[in-house]
Amino acid sequence: MTAAPTPVQAVGRRKTSVARIFLQAGSGRWSVNGRRLDDYFPRAAHRARIEDPLRVAQSEGRFDVEARVRGGGLTGQADAIRMGVARALVSHDGDLRVALRESGMLTRDARKVERKKPGRPKARKRFQFSKR
């Protein structure tokens, strides 16, 4: 695999979060909105989920990743970054598509919060029924 001379850019989305990923050959440095990965995501589960695409591609420590992420909470942002990194790896090396696809990292998770309906306390919950 040859190193990309310029950064590869990709976008990942999850819930209401959007992540722009810049991937380039390097030493494994992570930057999320200008902060280190473990500063931005204190939960180890989020960090592990974000690093999954590099683990599947056996490319840990070979790329510097810069992520700019907006919207949503930490879980949505972590999954958006995960998808963006997977897409960036595929655009860098097309042979990785099969492995990342089988791991489910290239599939957009379209689930979002259902909107609240009028006359109800939440999206589907109803007020207590009283016969009399």
C-alpha positions in Angstrom: 0.0 0.0 0.0 1.4 3.4 -1.0 1.1 6.5 1.2 -1.2 9.2 -0.1 0.7 12.4 -0.8 -2.3 14.6 0.1 -4.9 14.0 2.8 -7.9 11.9 1.9 -11.2 13.5 2.9 -14.4 11.7 3.7 -17.7 12.3 5.5 -19.5 10.1 8.1 -22.9 10.6 9.5 -24.9 9.1 12.4 -28.1 10.4 14.1 -27.7 14.2 13.8 -23.8 14.2 13.9 -21.7 14.9 10.8 -17.9 14.2 10.8 -15.4 15.4 8.3 -12.3 13.2 8.2 -8.9 14.0 6.9 -6.7 11.0 6.6 -3.0 11.0 5.7 0.1 8.9 6.1 1.7 9.5 9.4 2.4 8.0 12.9 -1.1 7.4 14.2 -1.9 10.8 15.6 -5.6 11.6 16.3 -7.1 15.0 16.4 -10.9 15.6 17.1 -12.0 19.3 16.8 -8.4 20.3 17.7 -8.2 18.1 20.8 -6.6 14.7 21.4 -8.8 11.6 21.0 -8.8 10.6 24.7 -9.6 14.2 25.7 -12.6 14.5 23.5 -13.9 10.9 24.1 -13.2 10.0 27.8 -15.1 6.7 27.4 -12.9 3.8 26.2 -15.9 2.2 24.4 -16.2 5.3 22.1 -12.5 5.3 21.4 -12.4 1.6 20.6 -15.4 2.0 18.3 -13.7 4.9 16.5 -10.4 2.9 16.0 -12.3 -0.2 14.6 -11.8 0.7 10.9 -8.0 1.0 11.3 -7.9 -2.3 13.3 -9.9 -4.1 10.6 -7.6 -2.7 7.9 -4.5 -3.6 10.0 -3.4 0.0 9.6 -3.0 1.1 13.2 -0.3 3.7 13.7 0.1 4.2 9.9 -2.2 7.2 9.5 -2.8 10.6 11.1 -6.5 11.3 11.4 -8.0 14.7 11.8 -11.7 14.8 12.5 -14.1 17.8 12.6 -17.4 16.8 14.0 -20.6 18.7 14.7 -24.0 17.9 16.1 -25.5 15.3 18.3 -23.9 13.7 21.4 -20.8 11.7 21.9 -22.2 8.3 20.8 -23.5 9.8 17.5 -20.2 11.7 16.9 -18.1 8.6 17.6 -20.1 6.5 15.1 -20.0 9.3 12.5 -16.2 9.4 12.9 -16.0 5.6 12.6 -17.9 5.7 9.3 -15.9 8.6 8.0 -12.6 6.9 8.7 -13.8 3.7 7.0 -14.8 5.7 3.9 -11.5 7.5 3.9 -9.6 4.2 4.1 -11.6 2.8 1.1 -10.9 5.9 -1.0 -7.2 5.5 -0.1 -7.1 1.8 -0.8 -10.1 0.2 -2.6 -9.0 -3.3 -1.6 -10.2 -2.6 1.9 -13.8 -2.2 0.8 -14.7 -5.9 1.3 -13.3 -6.2 4.8 -14.9 -3.0 6.0 -18.2 -3.8 4.3 -18.3 -7.2 6.0 -17.6 -5.5 9.4 -20.6 -3.2 8.8 -18.6 0.0 8.9 -19.6 1.4 5.5 -23.4 1.0 6.1 -25.1 4.2 7.1 -27.2 3.7 10.3 -30.3 5.7 9.4 -32.0 5.5 12.8 -32.9 8.9 14.2 -35.1 10.1 17.1 -38.8 9.9 16.2 -40.5 13.3 16.5 -43.0 14.1 19.2 -46.7 13.9 18.0 -49.3 16.5 19.0 -51.6 15.4 21.8 -49.1 12.9 23.3 -46.4 13.3 25.9 -43.7 11.7 23.7 -43.5 10.2 20.2 -45.6 7.1 21.0 -46.5 7.3 24.6 -50.1 8.2 25.4 -51.6 9.9 28.5 -53.3 7.5 30.9 -56.8 6.5 29.9 -59.6 7.1 32.3 -63.0 5.5 31.6 -64.9 7.8 34.0 
